[in-house]
Structures are given as C-alpha cells and as structure tokens.
Amino acid sequence: MPVVVVESPAKAKTINGYLGKDYTVLASYGHVRDLVGKDGSVDTENGFDMTWEVPSDSKKRIKDIADALADDPNLILATDPDREGEAISWHLQEALLNRRGVKKDMPVSRVAFNAITKKAVQEAIANPREIDTPLVHAYLARRALDYLVGFNLSPVLWRKLPGAKSAGRVQSVCLRLVVEREMEIEAFDPREYWSVRAMLETPRGQTFEARLVALAGKKLDRFDLADATQAELAVQAVESRTLSVASVEAKPGTRNPSPPFMTSTLQQEASRKFGMGAKACMSTAQRLYEQGHITYMRTDGIDMAPEAVHAARDAIADRYGPDYVPAEARMYKNKAKNAQEAHECIRPTDMTRAADDLRLEKDQNQIYDLIWKRTLASQMAAAKLERTTVTIRDRDTQVELRATGQVVVFDGFMKVYTEGRDDEEATGDDKRLPAIHEGDAAKKVAAYEGETSDNALIRAPSNAVLGQQHFTQPPPRYTEATLVKRMEELGIGRPSTYASILSTIVDRGYVRKEGNRLFPEDQGRLVTAFLSNYFRRYVGYDFTAALEQELDEVSAGEKDYKDVLDRFWRDFSAAIGETSELRIGEVLDKINEVLEPHLFPDPGDGGDPRLCPNCGQGRLSMRTARSGGAFIGCSNYPECRYTRPFGPPGMEGEQAGTERMLGIEPESGLEVWLKSGRFGPYVQLGEVTDENPKPKRSSLPKAWAPDALDLDRALQLLSLPRHVGIHPEDGADIETNLGRYGPYVRWNKVYANLPEEEEIFTLGINRAVDLLAEKLAKRGGGRQAAKPLRELGEHPESGGPVNVMEGRYGPYVKWEKVNATLPKDVTPEDVTMAQAVDLIAAKAAKSPKRKAAAKKPTAKKAPAKKAATTKAAAKKAG
C-alpha cells in the first residue's frame, strides 16, 4: 500500500477515511528535524550550511514510516499547502534518505490540497508533483535568518542589558510597535473642546436630536468652542431662537460586503467579536480544517474557486431568496504579495452547512459560524440605504443645527453578516430619523435633565439644549486585531507567523494583555530602547518589510536564498561586532535618556524629576541588579541607598495592589475578596478564622487585570479545578486548572498545557481528549506505560532483561537500574546484545554499587548469603 504522510493524527484520520484501506496514512507530528540548538548550526563561513538533528520523539515517527515503506516503496507527502508544509515534506524526505528508509531511486510524490474533502484529496493523489524547491529555499532562508538573529542578538542583550530574555527578527519589530504606541499615549496632550446639541420635536410629536454646526453665520470647526464660556454663549443662542427645518436632503446609497476571510482578517474579526487571541483562533481553525469543514486557514488570498462561488450563490438563493443574489458573481482581487501563500480564501467546504448543522465545540462553532457567514455575505447583493441630512435654522440664520441618519431600504448582505469595527464610537449616520419635512417647525423639548457625564455639562433652562465638554483622545492601545492589521499594512510578518509572534512577546513578559488591549511591560521598553539605539536598522519597519519582500522573491524562484543571507549577515555581523566595545554604564545612560519621560515624568511643580527624594542631592537613574532585572537608584550610593521598582513613581503601590471585596458567594454566603500577596494578586473565599484557617484561594492569570476583576470572574477561579468529563478509555475524570506554569488539562497523571487561559473554562471533552493524546504520544505513551523499542533478551552474565528504550534525550539500553545511552552512530535497530553489555558495563563502572552488581552473576548470590548466615551463627555460638 502506498504510504501517505501528513502532519497530525487528526488529519491522518480524516484522510484515511477518504482513501480507504488501499493506503497507509501516517502522521509526522509536525517537523521531524530542526537546527541543532547551539551556536554554529548555520555555518556562515561555508555557504550557510545548516546542521540538522532529529529529536528523539521524531525518530519513532521516521521509523514507523520507514517500516511501512518496506512493504510498498511508494511515498506520498501530503503536508499542508504552504511554505511550512513544503519544508516538512522536504525534511521527511531528507531524514528518510539519511536513515536509508528511502532509496534515491524510490518514487516520492508531493501532493497538496486546499481542503480536506474526499474530492480534493483524491484529485491531489491523482496529480502528484515534486517538492517545490523555491519554497524550501524560502523556508531555509527564514529559518537561517531567525537563527542568526536569535543566536547573535540575544547574547548581546544578556551581556549589555541584564534581565532581558531574547530578541527576534520580527518579534522585536512587533514589540516596537506596542512600545511606541504607549509612548505616544504618554506624550499626548489632550485639548479641550465643546459641542452643543438640542432635542427637537416635529409637528407630529416625534423627537430627534441635532447638533450645532454654525453660529453667527460662521461654520463651527472642532475647536471653535474652546471653553465653557464660549459653550454657554452658544447654548444661550440656540435656546433663545425659534427653529424650523430649512432643508431635508435624502440620498440613496449602497454598502458592499467585505471580501471573504484571509488569515489576518479572520484573526482580527475573531478578536473583535469574541475577544479570541490570534493563537486560539488559529488553533480552532486548524481543527476545523483537519475535520474537513473549512479550506486551509493560512493564506493571503481572498479569491474564491469558481465552483465555490457557484455553490455560495446557490446556497444564498436557497436560504434567502433570489433577491439576495447579485446579477453577477463578485470577484475579489488577490492581495497576496508572494506565491507560496497565495491560496484561496478561508471558506466552508460545503456552503449549504451552517454552524447549526454541525456538532461542534463552542470555540469551533464560533469560528465556523464567522467563516460561513462572511463567505456567504461576500457573494450577496449590496445593502441599499437612504442617507438623510436635515438642516435646522432660525429666521436670521444665526444658528444652524444638523441631524443625520439613515434608513436601510434593503438589507442585502447585512441580513447575514456585518464586519466588526475597531473603533467603539458610533457615528450619527447610524441613527434612524423620523419623518421630517422642509418648513416644519422644530420645537425644543426637555430631554437633558437626567443627562450625566464624566466631563462638564451646561444645560439651558428648558433642558432642551445641552453643551458638553470633550477632550481629544490619544491613539488607542493596540488589540491583537489592530496590531495584526498594522503589521499587515507595514508588510511585516506573514499569515503563518502572526499568532506565534504575538504569543512570544507576551510569553517573554515584554507585553501583557489587559482585557483586549496590549500594554508594554518595562522589560519590553528596555529591550526596544536598546535595539532602537544600537540596532535601529534591524527593528526598522521599512527594512523588515523589504526583507520580507526579498524572501517572497526567493519563494517565487526570483532570488537565490544564499545571496539574501550573505547580504544580511555581512552588515548584521558588523553591527554585532560594534556593540562588543559598549560598556554597560554607557548603555544604561542612553536608555535613561530615551526612557526619561516614562521613568521620570515632570512632577508639574517645576522641580527636578530626577532629584533623589531621600537625600535631596543625588540623581535618580536606572540601575541593573546582579541577579538581573532593573530598578531605579540614587547616584549617591552607598551613602544613599534609596531605590524603587523600575517604572514611573508610584509603581510600588500599583504593584502591591489594592484589597477590595468583590461580593458574596451565593451558596456559602461568604465574602469574596481580591487580595495581593508576594506572588501577585489572588482571590479568596472568606476571611482567615479559627474555624477556617486556610480559606480557598486562587491566583489571577497573568492576562487578567485586577482592576477589571468582578465577582463572576472571581467565582470562576474559585470553582477550579473544573470537571470537563469522563475519559473514554478508563472512565477517569478529566479536569482543567490553573497551575504554576499556566493553564492545563489533566487526566490521571497526564498533564497537557492549554494555549489560552480562557480554555480552562471553555474546553470541551473532544478537544481535551485530543490534547491529552498528543501529550501522551509526545512522551512515548507516558512513563507508566513505556514499552521497549526492542527486547534483546536476558543479560548473558547476570540475568535480567536487557531492552532498548526511547528516552527524552534519545534511545538507551536498560538493564535493572542501569540506563546507558546509545552512541549517536548506533541506531536502536542495529544494536546487538554484545554492544549492550559493553555499554551497561561502562555505565555501571561509574557507580561502585552498579559496578559490583554488573560483575556478579545472579546465580552466585545464594552462596554469598549462606556464608553470611554461617558467620552470624558462629558469632552467636561464641
């Protein structure tokens, strides 16, 4: 039977169902090789040759594939249809060749399909091709670049900036975006302005609101009413005049649907609508793809296959009627800049099946519903609107007000789907207006007596006219959605990288999520300040985008990847060399200068923000501790030992947190408290008493902001561990919980990490079983159920079984309590008993007890025991 290899067991199971018993479908569990994790794995002196290694858990996968090929030497590589999938196929072929599981003349086919459906899979199998060399070269270039930056730039950070963790080719640029946005917000100087609005009534008794747009014959710009005095005069002017409708202008308009999803827009919309992170979104979409419900989810493309367009139009006509199907199919131009990811859009494989027609877990249901609705909407008729503008004036045209609104004449695609927005404010165009006619009187009616606002208000005596204070707002902090959108606009990163980039800067502690917003941590500011001053080119937006473009040209076969690497390395290595002469003090002085507005903000009283509050003489500056990390200290040390945490003044109180009661737990009637301890904020049920010396507690996840915590969320934490269900194999409980290393799911002694903290509360039984199975497979079935790779037989001298085992750090020989690692040039299949005995003896020689056990045959142990007994008896007799 031909051997088909895919990445995951779930994908293998689906494809095996389509191909049947005539094929053997196996999973590689992702990449089977990676660069050796040490300096020198990319040889910059010898044509950027790369040194690869096969992890221990992948050796078994390769062996399984090689064993299957022994029966039918016909290998079909069916990994994902993108650059990463092409690289996995290439690595598989190379690893099998090195292991002699594949001979050079053995046929190896590469097949790719954009959807895991029976038709797509069978068509791909019938039309094989060779591995795409330019795509592999693009992968090699990216992998080498990331390696060279990581292994050369990160050590510079460790030496010159204690406490810093790592730097990356794209992650550092992404971090810079977040840090610079925060600096914009901190430097923002709000400007005051006022608006005036009135509540008016038509002759038919219907009310509508209008805003003041002109005063004394002059059109009002945003800042013309600059203070309360000017606003009060404007309110009085509107209050004192009799108003009527000067004109009513209605214009027809249309609104077209958004194109179908590509990777970045799916991530953005999942963030807007569900608060779902990019990593969780892609993980969910991956499962939908592997189950055959959607097309491939890593794509820059927005075009749709002709047969899919026809299927969508048929589904629209069937569900919503022919009026919702446009006369001509909508065609969307592909935005992809590179060939390797210019796939079809993300769409359902069957347009007739809505989310309600499938039995899916909650997160999968949300993402599938989003994709299905967006796809159908993209092929639906435009919405027809009527936009109305009403102008209201007094007789002398001293005041002019305007009301705007719209009426949906035909909902079109809006019947199914409307795209979310990143800005939260609604515009006046979204309001519905009553029937208004030119010449109508516009009577003022009381409406604002109960109006409240955080800013100042000025009410007319009639309560029909209101002036309201406003301040300009700083740019909003990035969400995952807006950050992905910005990276896409700048040409930084690619669809398959967005989720991992965002996860990395959060996991490194450079950025934190509060609610849906991204805040830079001080360590992130430090790293950005250092890189922006000493490696500015390599965290530059234009440079990173230009390098991405070059890599796209490599994938298209237009550039040689080694030329790209050579040009990059020549300049980058020189920049690395220049930093070797930098003194830590010089670096800290520069960072103090760059971060001064953040670390030492102007107190507003004319004083020196860097003057030490303790001694009144020294100057404050950033210092680094021997153990790593940073703090603010006085220049008069050791005479003055003043210090405070790194960050602006007042951080001590912010870090300590504020204790507050959140509410009452309904069942017990106990108070639920938010408290702060040495390990951070936590929630507690009840107080410590003699009867309750250890009240139930739970730490807050890192992504949860203490200020935003409410009773419901606290009770969720206190309810942990959460029972997910019963495992189908043994009936044991499956639970989720929050541990020292983050969220996890547990079954017996098997623990699997969860990618998102929210999954603690939402994880379904099917997803839980899959995660646990993957974890069990990675560790070779679990320590308790570990089985030998080979059974060599009884030890020829001492007895006892000698087995070859799969270990965390590679295969080894096991005899009793002696574990001897196999040399790299000896495979588990080739090791002999004689070799095993020699390895065991050499290992035992390092331990006196084991050495003695290895030398003494078990058959001679009885006489030794007898001699000891005789000696004891003689002693007793004597």
MARLUM-397179 format. One record per residue (C-alpha): x, y, z. Coordinates in steps of 0.02 Angstrom, whole numbers, plus 50000, padded with zeros to 5 digits. Example, Ala and Ser with C-alpha at 12.3 -4.5 7.8 and 13.67 -1.06 7.14 Angstrom:
BEGIN
506154977550390
506844994750357
//
This chain:
BEGIN
500005000050000
500675017549960
501185027050117
500395044250138
501175055850268
500295071050343
500675081850495
499375077250626
498415061850685
496755071050662
497175075050481
497785057150454
496145050150521
495085061050405
496135057250250
496215038650289
494315038650285
494345045850109
495735034750038
495205018450120
496185002650154
497215003749994
498325016950076
499305018150239
499105035750312
500365040850448
500685056950545
502385065250565
501775076050710
502435091850627
504275094550588
505415079450607
507035089450605
507655106050669
509275115550682
510425109450819
510125121050967
511865128150983
512955141350904
513675136550735
512185126850669
512135139150525
513895139750455
514135157450392
515895153150330
515355138850218
513875144150113
512665144550260
512635125650276
511435120250412
511645106350540
510015097250575
509535085050711
508065073150732
507265074550905
507025058250997
505135058350981
505285060650791
506435045750771
504995034050807
503925042850677
505285040750546
505505022550593
503625019350575
503645027350402
505205017650350
504425001250411
502845004750311
503875008550156
504724991650170
503084983750113
502704996349975
504105008549924
502905022049865
502975037849973
501665051649956
502005067650054
500345076450088
500815090250210
499995107350212
499965117750052
501105131850110
502945135350140
502975126750309
502085111450239
503335110650095
504755111450221
504025097150324
503935086450168
505735090750122
506345086650298
505415070050294
506215065150129
507945070350188
507775061350355
507175045450270
508615046250145
509865048250287
509095033350376
509025023450214
507155021750233
507035029250058
508225024649918
508745037749793
507785029149653
506205026649756
504695036549692
504245051049809
502695061249768
502155077949839
500295081549840
499385096749908
497555100849933
496745116749995
495315107450081
495215090350162
493725083950066
493585067349976
493575075649805
495065087049843
496105073049919
495775060749778
496135073949644
497785078249730
498315059949740
497935058249555
499015073549513
500655072349610
502135083849588
503905085649654
504395095549808
504415114249767
506245119049785
505995138049789
504765136049932
506015125350027
507365138449995
506195151950063
505955141450219
507835138750238
508145157350219
506865161950353
507465148350471
509275153650450
508865172150473
507865168950631
509265157950697
510645170450657
509695184750738
509195174650891
510895166550924
511875182550896
510755196650956
510045188351113
511785185851193
512135204351164
510555208251261
511045196651403
512765204851419
512285222951398
510525222951470
510385210951618
508655203351636
508245203951450
507705187051381
507805186751192
507645196251030
506935190550865
506935196350686
505065200250680
504535199250863
505665214150907
504845224750772
503125219750834
503635224351012
504255241150949
502515244850881
501715241751051
503035251751146
502965266651028
501075267151037
501185267951227
502455282051215
501265291451100
499895289451230
501025295551372
501615310551272
499855315051216
499245332251271
497335332551273
496465347751203
494795354151266
493295357451154
491405358551173
489895352851074
488095358851082
486565348351041
484695350551055
483205338951066
481875344150941
480105338650902
479165337650735
477365343850716
476855325350727
477605323550901
479155313550854
480825318750930
482555319150855
484245326250906
485265339050810
486975346450840
487545364450819
488605366550661
488595385550631
488485400750744
488275418950694
488395414050512
490065405150535
490335386450517
490985378950678
492585369150672
493005356350807
493955368350921
492935384350893
492005381651057
493595380351159
492975383051337
491445383851448
491165402451418
491025400551230
489965384951250
488755393851368
488525408051242
488155395251106
486885386251217
486015402751253
485965406951067
485095390551024
483935391751175
483335409351129
482885406250948
481375398850860
481925385050743
481215376950587
481765364150459
482705373050318
483035357750209
482885338950203
484095330250087
483935311550060
485245302449955
485165284149907
486715274149944
487375256449939
488535246550051
489515231949980
490045216650080
491805213550142
492845200650048
492985183050119
494245179550254
496105177650239
497175173650390
497435191250456
495625196850436
494985180850520
496125184150668
495545202250677
493705197950672
493875183850799
494715196350915
493365209550889
491855198350903
492425185251030
493975192651113
494895177351046
496785178651032
497665175150868
498415158950935
496745152250995
495905157550833
497175148250726
497145132850837
495255132050820
495315134950632
496635121250618
495435108650696
494035114050578
495215111750430
495785094550487
493975089050508
493625094450329
492445108850370
493465123550300
494835126650173
496645129650226
496725143450355
498475150850324
498265161450169
498505178850099
497185175649966
495405182449955
494915174749789
493715160049784
493675144949669
492335146449533
491425130849593
491385138149770
490665154449705
489255145049617
488945134649773
488845150349879
487605158649759
486525143049758
486545142349949
486055160849959
484605158549839
484015143249933
484085151150107
483645169350073
482845170249903
483395176249730
483335194849780
484895192149885
485925185149740
486755198749634
486595197849445
488455194249429
489605184749545
490765195449649
492605193649608
493915198949735
495675203249682
497015193449772
498085204349887
499455191449910
501225197949882
502005180749873
501655164649780
501865152449923
500375158750023
499275164949881
497965151549913
496105152849902
495175162250039
494615153850200
492885146950167
491745132250210
491995116650106
490095114450099
489115130650080
487465122550124
488005118150301
487805131850431
488565130350605
486905123750673
487025109150551
488675103350627
489005096550800
490485107150854
491255112951017
490915130951068
492515138751001
492415128950838
490585133850820
491035152250838
492425151950710
491475141150585
489925152250600
491015167550570
491825159850414
490175153150344
489255169750364
490695180150296
490865168850145
489015169350100
488905188050134
490375191150017
489325184449872
487685192849920
486835208249849
487335225449913
486315233550051
485275248449993
485215263350111
484445280650115
485535293550200
484605308750261
485315325750314
484125338150399
484645356450417
483785367050551
483965386050564
483205401250647
482435415250545
484025425950548
485175411050515
486165414950672
486145396850724
486155381350615
485945363550675
486065347150582
485345329750607
485915314750508
485295296950496
484975282750379
483625270350332
484005252850271
482915250850117
483555233250076
484685223950197
485595213150066
487155205250139
486805213650307
485445200550333
486855188150364
488395197550420
489185214450456
491035216950490
491585222250664
492435238850694
493985243050794
493305259950849
491925259250978
491055275650942
489525275450830
489295289350705
487725299650684
487425291250517
486915275450610
485385283950689
483615282150624
482665298550593
480775301050598
479805308150451
480365326450434
479805338950302
480535355350243
479685370150328
479175360050483
479315368950648
480685361750759
480085363850937
481345361751076
480845348751207
481575345051380
482655329551373
484295332651463
483835335051645
484465317451687
485995317751573
487635313551660
489425313751601
491195312351667
491505329251587
490665345951620
488905349651554
487985365951525
486085364751521
484885377551453
483475382351574
482245372351468
483365356751475
483145355751286
484905361751240
486495354351309
488325359451298
489575345751333
491435346651368
492595334951271
494455331651262
495425324751117
495915306751146
497605298551123
497785284650996
497055268551066
498165254551128
498335240151009
497245224951021
497825208850940
496655213150797
497325230750767
499135225150791
498945211450660
498115224250545
499555236450570
500875223050539
499965218150381
499915236350323
501785238050353
502175221550265
502925213950423
502715195250452
501615183150356
499985174050395
500795158850473
501845169650590
500625182250668
499975170750805
501705164850860
502415182550858
501035189050973
501205173951088
503095176251100
503085194451157
501765190251289
502635174251347
504305183351362
503505195751481
503795210251361
501935213751336
500405209951442
498585208651393
497285217751498
495565214051434
495835215151248
497205228351249
499095226251240
500195235451365
502105235551356
502985229551512
504515239051570
505645224851513
504895227051340
505275245651345
507075241951393
507335229751251
506535241551125
507565256351186
509175246251171
508795239150998
508145255750931
509775264250979
511065250950937
510185240350805
508985253150735
509065246450557
508565228950611
506995234450703
506555246650564
504855244350483
505465247850306
506985236350323
505945221950392
504625224050257
505965224650121
506745208650188
505035200250186
504865205550005
506555197849963
506025181550047
504435181749943
505515183449787
506515168249845
504895158249860
504435163649685
506115157449619
506695175149576
508145176349701
509465164649770
509195162449957
511055161549996
511325178649915
509965185750029
510785177850181
512515183850131
511975202050112
511045201750278
512435193150376
513825204350310
513035220050385
512215211850535
513815203550597
514705220350584
513345228350690
513535214450819
515415217250823
515205235950855
514235232651015
515645222451092
516515238651142
514985245551230
515095247451419
513545243251521
513615260451601
513585268551429
512085257951380
511135262351539
511475280951517
510745280051342
509205270551400
508965282951544
508955296751414
507725287851298
506535282351437
506665298151541
504865304051503
504235287051565
505395284051713
505495302051774
503915311451721
503775330051753
503025332351927
502165348351870
502895359252009
504465364751918
505555352752018
506865340851951
506015323951922
507695315151940
508155322652108
508275309152242
506825311252365
507855303352504
509485312952510
508965327852403
510665328152317
510895312752208
510085309952040
508975295252003
509405283551861
509075265851803
510225252751876
510375234051849
510475220951986
511745206951990
510335194451985
509625202551828
508215214951809
508195233651832
507745246351967
507875265051999
509265270252118
510165285652183
511855291252113
512475294152293
512545275552330
513175268852451
512915284552557
511105285052498
510255268252475
508625274552402
507845262752273
506155260052194
505505247552066
505865250551884
504505261351809
503715278251845
503485284452025
502025276252115
502345259052042
502605252352218
500775254952256
500225248352087
501245232552109
500605229852285
498815230852226
497265236252321
496245224652428
494375225052395
492825214552421
492035208652259
490385201952327
489555187252413
489685169052357
487835163752339
487945146052410
489035148952564
488635167152596
490505170552617
491335186452555
492425185352400
494005196152413
495325201952291
496985202352383
498825204152342
500225192852402
502065190052373
501675180452213
500425193052146
498535196152156
497345182152206
495525179452254
494995172152421
493345164952483
493015171052660
494235177552790
495525167852892
494715162053055
495005148553185
493635138253101
494305142052926
496215143752942
496515140452756
495135148552652
495035143752469
496155154452358
496605155752175
497925166452089
497425177951947
498025172751774
499335184451704
498165191151570
496815196051696
496885214151755
496505215551943
495595232051915
494395223751793
494015208451901
492195206151952
491265193552059
490805181851916
492605180151858
493205177752037
491945163852065
492555155551905
494305154951978
493715148652147
492725134752063
494325126951993
494755113251958
493385111851826
492685094751782
492695092851592
492055075051577
492505056651586
493935049451483
493265036251362
494725024251395
494605021551582
493155032151645
494335043251747
493945061751770
494675074951654
494955091951738
495595109051691
496505120451811
497745134651825
499475129351882
501175136651915
501605135651730
499925141351664
498275133251616
498205114351592
497055099351569
497365083751674
496895065351661
497655053851792
499505058651788
499475065751611
499535084851604
499365094751441
499605113551429
498195124251363
498645138151240
497405150751311
496875153851491
495055155351439
495095137051385
495105132351570
493255137051570
492755132651392
493725116851345
492595102851280
492825084251305
493355080451124
494685093851122
495285088251294
495485070051240
496445075751084
497655086551185
497975072751311
498255060151172
499525071751088
500435074251254
500455055651287
501115052251111
502505065151132
503185056351284
503055039151207
501415034051289
501815040251464
503115034351589
501985021251666
501565013151500
503305014751422
503674999851309
505364994051244
505864998451067
506744981651061
506914966851182
508694959951168
508454945551292
509224940451459
510894947651518
512154933751473
513124935251638
511964942151771
510224938251705
508774950251692
508004957751534
509034969551426
507944981451324
508164996251207
507065010751266
506515027651197
507075041651312
506845060251324
508645063051267
508735048751144
508685029651143
509585019851280
509925002151341
509074997151505
509574983051622
508894983151800
509315000851863
510685004151736
510235015651590
511585017551457
511325029951314
511635023551138
513055031851042
512435043250902
513105031450768
512125016550836
510265015350799
509035005450907
508774993350762
510624989350744
511194987350925
511734969650974
511744961051144
513654961651149
513624980551120
512264982451251
513254972751382
514794983451349
513784999551365
512984993251527
514684988651600
515415005651554
513945014651633
513975003651789
515835007051811
515405025051855
514435019052009
515275006952134
513624998652179
513124996251999
514874990451955
514784976652085
513044971452029
513584970851847
515094959651884
514234946952000
513124934151912
511444932151995
511704912952009
513124915652136
512124926652254
511424911752356
513124905152419
513604922652475
512014923752578
512384906552655
514134911852707
513464926952794
512214916252887
513584904252945
514644918853007
513194925553107
512864908453184
514694906553235
514654923653318
513104918753417
513864902053472
515434910553530
//
